[in-house]
Amino acid sequence: MNKLKTNIIIDILMLAAMATVSGSGYLLDEVVRRGVKFLGMSRGVWRDIHLWSGIIIVVLLILHIVFHWSTINGFFKKHIPNAIARYAVYMLLLALVLIASIPWLFMKL
């Protein structure tokens, strides 16, 4: 499969996963508030759908970044020509990703 088709598939899957996370988050709020089932599924099922959709987004986002790394790197090289400053930005972004990942380390699947 060529790179363009791969990117399109990843982007479509990521969009579907984001819509699922958004919809299941809303449904979780409604199901929790009312204490009823929706489409025959309880809060626990919607929680699992929400969780796994979020995990899929993270995996697809990592693939998206890997496949677009040359474009991302080119952007930063153009706008931050100083290599030290550019690597500082990369380290800041990496630190933010790690901070955002901390809750995942303590999650029970």
Secondary structure, DSSP 8 states (H G I E B T S, - for coil): --HHHHHHHHHHHHHHHHHHHHHHHHHHHHHHHHT--BTTB-HHHHHHHHHHHHHHHHHHHHHHHHHTHHHHHHHHHHH---HHHHHHHHHHHHHHHHHHHHHHHT---
